[in-house]
Amino acid sequence: MSARSSRIHKLGRTFPVAAVLAIALVALPAAAEEPPAPKLELESEMVDMGDLVHGETGTAEFILRNTGSAPLRIEKAQPGCRCTVASFDEEILPGEAGKLRATLDTLELPGGEVSRSITVFSNDPGRPRRNLVVRARVLTSVLLLPERQVRMSNRFAELARPKLLVRKDPTETGTLEITDLNVSVPWLTVTPTRVEEKRPATDGLPTAFPGDWILEMTLGGRPEYGNSLQRVTFKTNLPRQSEIEFQIGLDLRAPLNLRPNRVVIEAGANAPAEPVLVGVRRDLSADDVSWEVHPKAISLELESSGRRFYKAHVRWDGDTAGEGKITFRVGDESIELPVLRR
């Protein structure tokens, strides 16, 4: 071996393997530490409220634990339907627990097993969204068929006179009797009829059997036009629920659509007639439109503008200023058009 080779070999022996590795490790960059973060743990994702009589409100409580290393913030809890309301502790410190409280209103729910969800949003980076479920068995005295909330509209023939079948729940005892029926407005009538013999399915109702009742809704008098919810209650003579309540969702349009809905006529003998577009509701006939004016100084001419539309020309004879009106009638319904002369 040459002298050069010998010196290299001797130098190599002065740096053992362990020392070389130590130098290499020191040269490597240090691993980054993970920042503090919250972590949401749930004791249970589902709570069963048990049996609830229809109309009662049930409550449930969920335990939310923060097993992370930073404060946990509950940003919101979003129920899956309007029958459920949730409140919660907004901040939970590491190692501590908070609560989410849920209420379930059974008034608009059907009878039987029901479940509703609540979506929880938090700052947990691993699972920012969690789903909770509340369950209950809703006990009723009666079944309202085909569904509990009734829709009524004068825009569509199939919704003009809706019907509802009332049947005693199979789990209830006693005999169903509908008495003391009340409606929240005087111009809406609900007429109950006891079923004495089997009736085939018709008018959107299932087959009716003796002991069932049929409720028929009709409009009378002068209804309030627009959208509204009206309440109906009646006694049942049953032990579980002595009184039942349901709602009727109304979508009622005036017999005529007037544009504009108020007429202003300028003073002067030569003032031009003011035009008004008159649209007749679909279920009514344009041939049945009639009107009355007050005072007599007001005059009206109708010009046909299609199968369901008129163009009205309104005048006010004379120079006297004042207020008046035109009352349009279609069948049993009426609507007024205010007229101002200035």
Summary of the structure (lengths in Angstrom):
residues: 342
radius of gyration: 37.4
end to end distance: 127.7
largest distance: 136.9
contacts: 963
relative contact order: 0.10
helix: 8%
strand: 52%
